[in-house]
Amino acid sequence: MHDIVDLERRGLPGVFVASSEFIQAAEAQAGSLGFPSVARVFTPHPVQDRTDDEMRAYAEQTVEAVIAAIVG
């Protein structure tokens, strides 16, 4: 989250991407850093021990949201 906030402060678009397990933590941290509306996209959880095919499927499910958040 710190990296995305740093990009935003520089005027560069960025998107925080994490698994859904971290939704509440991301919201809290974004707020505490002064950027409560920083772009964020969440993938299904868990990602640990997923196969390559499963990870590709996660990426395919989220890539449009990531692009939309960047060009938003």
C-alpha positions as CSV (number, residue, x, y, z in Angstrom):
1,M,0.0,0.0,0.0
2,H,2.9,2.4,0.8
3,D,4.2,2.0,-2.8
4,I,0.8,2.8,-4.4
5,V,0.3,5.8,-2.1
6,D,3.8,7.0,-3.1
7,L,2.9,6.7,-6.8
8,E,-0.4,8.6,-6.2
9,R,1.5,11.4,-4.5
10,R,3.8,11.6,-7.6
11,G,0.7,11.8,-9.8
12,L,1.3,8.3,-11.3
13,P,-1.5,5.8,-11.5
14,G,-1.1,2.7,-9.4
15,V,-3.3,-0.1,-8.2
16,F,-2.9,-2.2,-5.0
17,V,-3.5,-5.9,-5.7
18,A,-4.0,-8.5,-3.0
19,S,-6.1,-11.5,-2.1
20,S,-9.5,-10.9,-0.6
21,E,-8.2,-11.9,2.8
22,F,-6.7,-8.4,3.1
23,I,-9.6,-6.2,2.2
24,Q,-10.1,-4.8,5.7
25,A,-6.4,-4.3,6.3
26,A,-6.0,-2.5,2.9
27,E,-8.9,-0.2,3.7
28,A,-7.5,0.6,7.2
29,Q,-4.0,1.2,5.9
30,A,-5.2,3.4,2.9
31,G,-7.1,5.5,5.3
32,S,-4.3,5.8,7.8
33,L,-2.0,6.9,5.0
34,G,-4.4,9.6,3.9
35,F,-5.6,8.0,0.7
36,P,-8.8,6.2,1.6
37,S,-9.9,5.9,-2.1
38,V,-6.6,4.6,-3.5
39,A,-7.3,2.1,-6.3
40,R,-7.3,-1.5,-5.1
41,V,-8.2,-4.9,-6.7
42,F,-8.6,-8.1,-4.8
43,T,-8.1,-11.7,-6.1
44,P,-9.7,-14.8,-4.7
45,H,-8.0,-16.1,-1.6
46,P,-5.9,-18.1,-0.9
47,V,-3.1,-17.8,-3.4
48,Q,-0.6,-19.9,-1.6
49,D,-0.2,-23.4,-3.0
50,R,-2.3,-22.6,-6.2
51,T,-1.2,-24.2,-9.4
52,D,0.1,-22.2,-12.3
53,D,-3.2,-22.7,-14.1
54,E,-5.2,-21.5,-11.0
55,M,-3.0,-18.4,-10.7
56,R,-3.6,-17.7,-14.4
57,A,-7.3,-18.0,-13.8
58,Y,-7.0,-15.5,-10.9
59,A,-5.2,-13.1,-13.1
60,E,-7.7,-13.4,-15.9
61,Q,-10.5,-12.7,-13.4
62,T,-8.8,-9.5,-12.2
63,V,-6.9,-8.0,-15.1
64,E,-9.9,-5.9,-16.4
65,A,-10.4,-4.4,-13.0
66,V,-6.7,-3.5,-12.7
67,I,-6.7,-1.9,-16.2
68,A,-9.9,0.0,-15.4
69,A,-8.4,1.3,-12.1
70,I,-5.3,2.5,-13.9
71,V,-7.0,4.3,-16.7
72,G,-10.1,5.2,-14.5
